Amino acid sequence: MSDPSPLKRRALFGYAGAAGVGVAAGVVGGRVSVGSEIGPHGLPVAGGVAGQRYEAHGTHQSGILTPAPAVHRLLAFDLLGKTDAPALARLMRVWSATVDALMAGRPAPGDATPDLAQEAVSLTITVGLGPQIFTLAGLEDKRPAGFQTIPPMDHDALQERWSGGDLLVMVQADDETTVSHACRRMSIDARPFALPRWSQSGFWRGVDAGGNPVTGRNLFGQLDGSRNPLPEELGQALWSTDGWLANGTQLVLRRIEMDLDEWDTIIRDRQEKSIGRNLKDGAPLTGGSERDDIDRLAETDGSLVVPVDAHARRAHPAENRGRRMLRRGINYAHIDDAGQETAGLLFIALQSSIAEQFIPVQQTLDASDALNEWTTAIGSAVFAVPPGFTADRHLAAGLFD
């Protein structure tokens, strides 16, 4: 999906849906240390989504390749005017200690509520750096290649309260108590260095009634992430090889408001043709099962089975010069200042170059995507996500070398 206008609802869900699909837990930073084998499509076997313990240290930060748990919160901060590069490095050291402790189920240093720390709750904490970081004295030449803000799209309706940010903290876990506690500890750590800018919360259901991992659904009822690339398909499409960011990635966050009331009035056939897949099981309209690719050439009675503006076609790598991204979706429901409920998707795209991957695909979708009728992007932010850290080398250490 593409983005937004006040009247036409647009968004980018990614190739056949934005993804809350869990991939490659157990291979990198954030690997599982409470039993979970990895089954087909990179999903953990039954019992492998909830109740996990992920390691803070590793090649990559946690929360990128780990399965999506039930509860999510993203916090953005703006640096205080006095925060220079050495002060930012101090914050990274403090945050590293807090992440290390909380993900192990230990109280963070100086925690006034130590009993809230708990292990095996699938907690991950991911840290990102916004564009302004690379304007600090001494860091001007450290801006990663391809890292840029998203240019205005024809249908954007972005709101300042959901956009931008100098720092990102993304917390994911099985329960709201754990997420709230971790966010508070990270926010308290940040107080001498940065002020809160926005907080965005959401939820995801990536298991079936028996607790088995499945592709979750967005609030349109769509299986969201059926064709998310597997780890072996990603390679340099996901991970940076650029200097200090090597083994890190670049993150785009788009807050996508959905017109659920209007969507509910649309007959199911039109809904499915707009997506390009069946709502019940996620299979392509051209046949097969959820994991199968669409047949872009298939016709019936002289017409394409998957319409030319179907989301699954417009976002397909073959329509975008082979471009791929890792996508994670988070549903949200929010009561606005007027007391009205809005709902939608926090769409997260992860790639090695925003300029070379996200932006061209977004422009394709902005030009034509059937789902644009019912979605609007109302928030946008970008962050460079440093590689993982170790016990003796803190988050983003390479940035300050």
C-alpha positions as CSV (number, residue, x, y, z in Angstrom):
1,M,0.0,0.0,0.0
2,S,1.1,3.5,-0.4
3,D,0.5,6.6,1.5
4,P,-1.9,9.2,2.3
5,S,-4.3,11.9,1.6
6,P,-7.1,13.2,3.8
7,L,-9.6,11.7,1.4
8,K,-7.8,8.8,-0.2
9,R,-6.4,6.3,2.3
10,R,-3.0,5.0,1.3
11,A,-0.2,2.9,2.8
12,L,2.7,0.6,2.2
13,F,2.1,-2.9,3.5
14,G,4.9,-4.4,1.5
15,Y,5.0,-7.5,-0.7
16,A,1.6,-9.2,-0.1
17,G,1.3,-7.6,3.3
18,A,3.4,-6.0,6.0
19,A,5.0,-8.6,8.1
20,G,4.7,-9.7,11.6
21,V,6.1,-13.0,10.5
22,G,8.7,-14.4,12.9
23,V,12.0,-15.3,11.2
24,A,15.3,-16.7,12.2
25,A,14.9,-16.6,15.9
26,G,17.9,-18.5,17.2
27,V,20.6,-17.4,14.7
28,V,21.8,-14.0,15.7
29,G,21.7,-11.5,18.4
30,G,18.4,-12.1,20.0
31,R,18.8,-15.9,19.8
32,V,16.5,-18.0,21.8
33,S,17.9,-19.6,25.0
34,V,14.6,-21.1,26.1
35,G,13.7,-24.0,23.9
36,S,12.4,-23.2,20.5
37,E,13.3,-25.1,17.3
38,I,12.9,-23.3,14.0
39,G,10.4,-24.9,11.7
40,P,9.4,-24.2,8.1
41,H,9.6,-20.6,6.8
42,G,11.7,-19.5,9.7
43,L,8.8,-19.7,12.2
44,P,9.5,-21.3,15.6
45,V,7.7,-24.6,16.3
46,A,4.7,-24.8,18.7
47,G,5.4,-23.0,21.9
48,G,8.2,-21.0,20.3
49,V,6.6,-17.5,20.2
50,A,5.7,-16.8,23.8
51,G,7.7,-17.4,26.9
52,Q,11.1,-16.9,25.2
53,R,14.4,-15.6,26.6
54,Y,16.4,-13.7,24.0
55,E,20.1,-12.8,24.5
56,A,20.9,-9.1,24.4
57,H,24.4,-9.6,22.8
58,G,25.0,-10.7,19.3
59,T,25.9,-9.8,15.7
60,H,22.6,-8.0,15.2
61,Q,20.3,-6.3,17.7
62,S,17.3,-8.2,19.0
63,G,13.8,-7.5,17.8
64,I,14.6,-7.6,14.1
65,L,14.7,-11.3,13.3
66,T,12.8,-12.5,16.5
67,P,9.2,-13.5,16.2
68,A,6.6,-10.8,16.8
69,P,5.2,-11.2,20.4
70,A,1.8,-9.9,21.6
71,V,2.7,-6.4,22.8
72,H,4.8,-3.6,21.2
73,R,5.7,0.0,22.0
74,L,7.9,2.4,20.1
75,L,9.4,5.5,21.8
76,A,11.0,8.4,20.0
77,F,13.2,11.0,21.7
78,D,14.7,14.4,20.7
79,L,18.2,15.2,21.9
80,L,18.6,18.1,24.3
81,G,20.6,21.0,23.0
82,K,23.5,20.2,25.3
83,T,23.8,16.6,24.1
84,D,26.9,16.3,22.0
85,A,28.5,13.2,20.6
86,P,30.4,12.2,23.8
87,A,27.1,12.6,25.8
88,L,25.3,10.4,23.2
89,A,28.0,7.8,23.6
90,R,27.4,7.9,27.4
91,L,23.7,7.3,26.8
92,M,24.5,4.3,24.6
93,R,26.6,2.8,27.3
94,V,23.8,3.3,29.9
95,W,21.2,1.9,27.6
96,S,23.4,-1.1,26.8
97,A,23.5,-2.0,30.5
98,T,19.8,-1.6,30.8
99,V,19.0,-3.7,27.8
100,D,21.4,-6.4,28.9
101,A,19.8,-6.6,32.4
102,L,16.2,-6.5,31.4
103,M,16.4,-9.0,28.6
104,A,18.1,-11.4,31.1
105,G,15.3,-10.9,33.6
106,R,17.4,-8.9,36.0
107,P,16.7,-5.4,37.4
108,A,18.3,-2.6,35.5
109,P,21.0,-0.6,37.3
110,G,19.3,1.8,39.7
111,D,15.8,0.3,39.2
112,A,13.4,1.4,41.9
113,T,11.0,-1.4,40.9
114,P,13.3,-4.4,40.6
115,D,10.6,-7.0,41.1
116,L,9.0,-6.0,37.7
117,A,12.0,-7.6,35.9
118,Q,11.1,-11.0,34.7
119,E,12.8,-13.6,32.5
120,A,11.3,-15.6,29.6
121,V,8.7,-13.1,28.5
122,S,10.0,-12.8,24.9
123,L,11.4,-9.3,25.7
124,T,13.5,-7.6,23.0
125,I,14.7,-3.9,23.0
126,T,15.9,-2.3,19.8
127,V,17.6,1.1,19.6
128,G,17.8,3.3,16.5
129,L,19.4,6.7,15.6
130,G,17.6,9.4,13.6
131,P,19.0,11.7,10.9
132,Q,19.8,14.6,13.3
133,I,22.4,12.4,15.0
134,F,24.6,12.8,12.0
135,T,24.6,16.6,12.4
136,L,26.4,16.4,15.7
137,A,30.0,17.7,15.7
138,G,32.3,14.8,14.9
139,L,29.6,12.6,13.4
140,E,28.9,14.5,10.2
141,D,30.8,12.0,8.0
142,K,29.2,9.0,9.7
143,R,25.8,9.2,8.0
144,P,25.2,5.8,6.4
145,A,24.8,5.6,2.6
146,G,21.2,5.5,1.5
147,F,19.9,6.7,4.9
148,Q,17.5,9.5,4.3
149,T,14.0,10.8,5.3
150,I,11.1,9.8,3.1
151,P,10.4,12.4,0.5
152,P,6.8,13.8,0.3
153,M,4.4,11.5,-1.5
154,D,1.4,12.7,-3.4
155,H,-1.0,11.2,-0.8
156,D,0.9,11.9,2.4
157,A,-1.2,13.3,5.3
158,L,1.6,13.2,7.9
159,Q,1.1,14.5,11.5
160,E,4.0,15.9,13.5
161,R,3.0,14.1,16.6
162,W,3.6,10.7,14.9
163,S,6.7,11.6,12.9
164,G,10.5,12.2,13.2
165,G,12.7,11.6,16.2
166,D,16.4,11.6,17.0
167,L,16.4,8.3,18.9
168,L,14.2,5.2,18.8
169,V,13.5,2.6,21.4
170,M,11.4,-0.4,20.2
171,V,10.2,-2.7,23.0
172,Q,8.4,-6.0,22.3
173,A,7.3,-8.7,24.8
174,D,4.5,-11.1,25.8
175,D,2.8,-8.7,28.2
176,E,2.1,-5.0,28.7
177,T,3.6,-5.0,32.2
178,T,7.0,-6.0,30.8
179,V,6.8,-3.5,28.0
180,S,5.7,-0.7,30.2
181,H,8.5,-1.4,32.7
182,A,11.2,-1.6,30.0
183,C,10.0,1.6,28.4
184,R,10.1,3.5,31.7
185,R,13.6,2.3,32.5
186,M,14.9,3.4,29.1
187,S,13.1,6.7,29.3
188,I,14.6,7.4,32.8
189,D,18.0,6.6,31.5
190,A,17.5,9.1,28.6
191,R,16.3,12.1,30.8
192,P,19.7,13.7,31.1
193,F,20.2,13.5,27.3
194,A,16.8,13.6,25.5
195,L,13.2,14.5,25.8
196,P,10.2,12.2,24.7
197,R,8.8,13.1,21.3
198,W,6.1,10.4,20.7
199,S,5.0,7.0,21.9
200,Q,3.2,4.5,19.7
201,S,1.8,1.2,21.0
202,G,0.3,-1.8,19.3
203,F,-0.5,-5.5,19.4
204,W,-0.1,-8.6,17.3
205,R,-1.4,-12.1,17.3
206,G,1.1,-14.5,15.7
207,V,-0.3,-17.7,17.1
208,D,-3.4,-19.8,16.6
209,A,-5.8,-21.2,19.2
210,G,-3.3,-23.9,20.1
211,G,-0.3,-21.6,20.5
212,N,1.2,-22.6,17.2
213,P,3.0,-19.9,15.2
214,V,1.0,-18.5,12.2
215,T,1.0,-15.4,10.0
216,G,-0.8,-12.7,11.9
217,R,-3.7,-10.6,10.6
218,N,-4.0,-6.9,10.2
219,L,-7.2,-5.1,11.1
220,F,-8.6,-5.6,7.5
221,G,-8.5,-9.3,8.4
222,Q,-5.7,-9.9,5.9
223,L,-3.0,-12.4,6.6
224,D,-0.1,-9.9,6.8
225,G,3.3,-11.2,5.8
226,S,2.6,-14.3,3.8
227,R,5.5,-13.7,1.4
228,N,7.9,-11.9,3.7
229,P,11.4,-12.9,2.5
230,L,13.1,-15.8,4.4
231,P,16.5,-15.0,6.0
232,E,18.4,-16.7,3.2
233,E,16.6,-14.5,0.7
234,L,17.6,-11.3,2.4
235,G,21.4,-11.1,2.8
236,Q,22.5,-7.6,1.9
237,A,19.0,-6.5,1.3
238,L,18.6,-6.4,5.1
239,W,22.0,-5.9,6.6
240,S,24.3,-3.0,6.0
241,T,28.0,-3.4,5.0
242,D,28.6,0.3,5.5
243,G,31.3,1.2,8.0
244,W,30.2,1.5,11.6
245,L,26.6,0.3,10.6
246,A,27.9,-3.0,9.2
247,N,25.5,-5.8,10.5
248,G,23.0,-3.1,11.4
249,T,20.1,-2.0,9.2
250,Q,17.9,1.0,8.3
251,L,14.4,1.2,9.7
252,V,11.3,3.0,8.3
253,L,8.2,3.4,10.5
254,R,5.0,4.5,8.8
255,R,1.8,4.9,10.9
256,I,-1.0,3.7,8.6
257,E,-4.5,4.7,9.5
258,M,-7.2,2.3,8.1
259,D,-10.7,3.3,7.2
260,L,-12.3,0.2,8.8
261,D,-15.9,1.5,8.6
262,E,-15.6,1.9,4.8
263,W,-13.7,-1.4,4.4
264,D,-16.6,-3.2,6.2
265,T,-19.0,-2.0,3.5
266,I,-16.9,-3.5,0.6
267,I,-17.9,-6.9,-0.7
268,R,-15.4,-9.6,0.0
269,D,-14.6,-10.2,-3.7
270,R,-13.5,-6.5,-4.1
271,Q,-11.5,-6.7,-0.9
272,E,-9.6,-9.8,-2.2
273,K,-9.0,-8.3,-5.6
274,S,-7.6,-5.2,-4.0
275,I,-5.1,-7.4,-2.1
276,G,-4.5,-10.1,-4.7
277,R,-4.9,-12.9,-2.2
278,N,-7.7,-14.7,-0.4
279,L,-8.6,-13.3,3.0
280,K,-9.4,-16.7,4.5
281,D,-6.1,-18.4,4.0
282,G,-3.8,-15.9,2.3
283,A,-3.5,-18.0,-0.9
284,P,-3.0,-16.1,-4.2
285,L,-6.1,-15.5,-6.2
286,T,-4.3,-17.6,-8.9
287,G,-4.3,-20.6,-6.6
288,G,-2.1,-22.5,-4.2
289,S,-1.4,-21.9,-0.5
290,E,-0.5,-18.9,1.6
291,R,3.3,-19.2,1.0
292,D,2.9,-19.5,-2.8
293,D,3.8,-16.6,-5.1
294,I,1.1,-15.0,-7.3
295,D,1.0,-15.9,-10.9
296,R,1.2,-12.4,-12.5
297,L,0.4,-13.6,-16.0
298,A,-2.7,-15.8,-15.1
299,E,-5.9,-14.7,-16.9
300,T,-9.5,-15.7,-16.9
301,D,-11.9,-14.7,-19.7
302,G,-9.2,-12.4,-21.0
303,S,-8.7,-10.5,-17.8
304,L,-5.8,-10.8,-15.3
305,V,-6.8,-12.9,-12.2
306,V,-4.7,-10.5,-10.1
307,P,-5.7,-7.0,-11.2
308,V,-3.0,-4.6,-12.3
309,D,-3.5,-2.4,-9.2
310,A,-3.7,-5.3,-6.7
311,H,-1.4,-4.7,-3.8
312,A,0.3,-8.0,-4.1
313,R,1.2,-7.2,-7.7
314,R,2.3,-3.6,-7.2
315,A,4.5,-4.4,-4.2
316,H,5.9,-7.6,-5.9
317,P,9.7,-7.6,-6.4
318,A,9.2,-8.3,-10.1
319,E,7.4,-4.9,-10.3
320,N,10.2,-3.2,-8.4
321,R,13.4,-4.4,-10.0
322,G,13.8,-7.2,-7.5
323,R,13.8,-4.9,-4.4
324,R,13.1,-6.7,-1.1
325,M,12.7,-5.6,2.5
326,L,11.9,-7.3,5.8
327,R,8.6,-6.1,7.0
328,R,7.0,-6.2,10.5
329,G,3.5,-5.1,11.2
330,I,1.9,-4.0,14.4
331,N,-1.8,-3.3,14.8
332,Y,-2.9,-0.3,16.8
333,A,-6.1,1.3,18.1
334,H,-5.9,4.9,19.5
335,I,-8.4,7.3,21.0
336,D,-7.7,10.8,19.5
337,D,-8.0,14.2,21.1
338,A,-11.7,14.4,20.1
339,G,-12.4,11.1,21.8
340,Q,-12.8,9.2,18.5
341,E,-11.1,5.8,18.0
342,T,-8.7,5.5,15.1
343,A,-7.1,2.2,14.1
344,G,-4.5,0.9,11.7
345,L,-1.0,-0.5,11.3
346,L,2.4,0.5,12.5
347,F,4.3,-0.6,9.4
348,I,8.0,-1.3,9.9
349,A,10.4,-1.8,6.9
350,L,14.0,-2.9,7.4
351,Q,16.6,-2.7,4.7
352,S,20.2,-1.9,4.0
353,S,19.3,1.3,2.1
354,I,16.2,3.4,2.4
355,A,17.1,5.3,-0.7
356,E,17.6,2.2,-2.9
357,Q,14.8,0.0,-1.4
358,F,12.0,1.6,0.5
359,I,11.6,4.8,-1.4
360,P,11.3,3.4,-4.9
361,V,8.8,0.8,-3.8
362,Q,6.8,3.4,-1.9
363,Q,6.7,5.6,-5.0
364,T,5.4,2.6,-7.1
365,L,2.6,2.1,-4.6
366,D,1.9,5.8,-4.3
367,A,1.3,5.9,-8.0
368,S,-1.2,3.1,-8.0
369,D,-2.4,0.6,-5.4
370,A,-6.0,-0.6,-4.9
371,L,-5.6,-0.5,-1.2
372,N,-4.9,3.2,-1.3
373,E,-8.6,3.8,-1.2
374,W,-8.9,2.7,2.5
375,T,-5.6,3.7,4.1
376,T,-3.6,6.9,5.0
377,A,-0.1,7.2,6.2
378,I,-0.3,9.8,9.1
379,G,3.2,9.2,10.6
380,S,6.7,8.7,9.2
381,A,10.2,8.3,10.8
382,V,13.5,6.8,9.8
383,F,16.3,5.4,12.0
384,A,19.7,3.8,11.5
385,V,19.7,0.6,13.7
386,P,23.2,-0.1,14.9
387,P,24.6,-3.6,14.9
388,G,24.5,-5.8,18.0
389,F,26.7,-5.2,21.0
390,T,28.7,-7.2,23.4
391,A,29.6,-7.2,27.1
392,D,32.6,-5.1,26.5
393,R,31.5,-3.0,23.6
394,H,28.3,-0.9,23.9
395,L,25.6,-0.1,21.4
396,A,26.7,1.9,18.4
397,A,30.3,1.9,19.7
398,G,31.7,2.0,16.1
399,L,29.9,5.4,15.5
400,F,32.2,7.0,18.1
401,D,35.5,5.4,17.2
